[in-house]
């Protein structure tokens, strides 16, 4: 990427690594199935940057996806995912493999955007991750509250737990 007066029409793993590092993120480069991806975290929750459509030069891309996958332990109501997707315009939430919640945010630079725009998108992603964690906590609290009225099981036994990948990263239920 270049200065703020030049339009960014493609991104590379190196340019996005630099952008994320300049914003204070640690970034690890990884390769999965022959494709490069970037791994980072915000608020203790890991996320990846996966590159999409190729640009004119090797290693350049005209879009990328910011993605956060969390493993869910417990049941989610049928309208949980729809509730997020109705309320949020920029990021979509899906259930994959039956036990993973995946939050994704597509970023398109094709046609040209300012470097400030790319930075702002990164800030928006960080904000969406914070809102996502709050959304999960609120859902867990609501679930516990409704189940407490129906039974006498302890709240910590009923809360929906969320973990990043296979390592525990965030308890959705606060021991309040």
N, C-alpha and C positions, 0 to 999 in steps of 0.2 A: 504494500500500500504506500501511498505517497502523501504529500502535504494536503491540507484541507481544500485547496483550490482545484486540485486535480480529481476528476471522478475516478472512483474505484469501479472497475468493470469486471475484475476477476479477483479471487483470493487464492492464496496458497497456504499450505500447512505452516510455512515459516511466517507469513504475514499475520495469520490469525494467532499463532503462538506469541508473537511480539505484541499484538494488540491485547491479548489476555494478560500477559505478563505486565504490560504497562498499566493495566487496570488493577494489578495486585494479585492476580491468580497465579498459582503454580500450575504448570502445564507439563504433561508427559505425552510424548509422541508414541503411538502404538500402531501396530499393523495387524489387521484382522482380515483373513481371507484375501490377502493381496491388496487391501485398501488401507490407506493411512487414515488414522483418526487421532484426535487429540483428546486427552483425558484431563479433567480438572475437577474442582469442587467449589461449592458456595454454601455457606452456612452448614458445613460439615456433610453436605450431600453431594455425592459425585455426579458428574454429568460428562457427556462426550460431545465432541464436534465431529460429525460425519459429513464428508464432502459428497456433493451430488453430481450435477452435470458438468462435464469437462469444458474448460475454456479452450481458446485457440492454441495455447502452448501446453506442452506436457507439464503436469503438476499444477495447472491453473484450473480453477473451478468458478462457475457463474452462480452457484448457490451452495448452501450447506444447511445442515440441520443440527440444532442444539437439542440434546436428548437426555432425559433422566429416567432411569428405570428403577423402580422400587418394588421389592418383593412384599406381598401382602400376606399376612397370616391372619386368617379369620374371614368372615363373610362380609361382603359389601352389598348394600341394597341395590336393587336394579337401577335406580335412578341416580346413583352416586356419580358415575362418570358423566351422564347427561347433565347433571347439575353444574359441574365444572364447565363443560363445553358450551352450555347456554350462557353462562355468566362471563366467560373470557373470550375475547375476540382473537387473540394472537397465538395462543398455544392450545393444542389439542391433547386430550387425555384419552388413552385407550387402555383396555385390559388385554394383555397378551399372554398366551400360555396358561390362562386361568389364574395365575398367581402373581403376575407382574403388572403394576400400574406404570404406564409409560407416558411421560409428558414430553411433547415434542414441539419445537418452534422452528419453522422454516425461515431462512434468510436468503433473499434474492438480491444479487448485486448486478445481474445482467442489465445492460442498458446504461449503467453508471449510477452510482450513488456517492455521496461525499464520505470521506473518512469519518467525519463527525456522526453521520448516520450509522455507520457500522459500529462505532463506539456506543451510540445511544441504544442500539439493538442489544448490545451486550449488557448494558445497564438494565434494560427492560427485562431481559432473561433473568437476571439476578433478582429483580423485583418479583417476577412471576414465580420463581422458585420459593421465595419467602411466602408469597400468598398461597402457594400449593401446600407448603408445610402447615400453615395456619388452617387451611381448608381441611386437611387430614386430621389435625388436632380437634377442630370443631366437630367434625363428623364422629370422631371417637368419643368425645364428651357427650354428644347427643345420643349416640348408641348406648353408652353406659347409663345415661340418665333414663332412657326409655326402658332399658332392661332391668334397672334397679326397681322400677315400679312394677315389673312383671315377676321378678324373682328376688331371692335373697343372696345370689352369688356375688362374691366380692368384685368390685370394679376392675381390679387388675387382671382378673380371670376372664373378663368379657371384652376388654378393649381390643380393637383391631390393632395389630402390631405391623409396623412397616420396617423393612430393612432394605438396604441398598445392595443389589446383587445377592451374594450369599453371606455377606458380613453385616452384622447388626449396625445400623448407622443412625437411626432416629426412632425413638419411641414415640408413637403417636399419642399415647396416653400419658399425660403428666400425672405424677403422683401428688395430686393436690389435696 
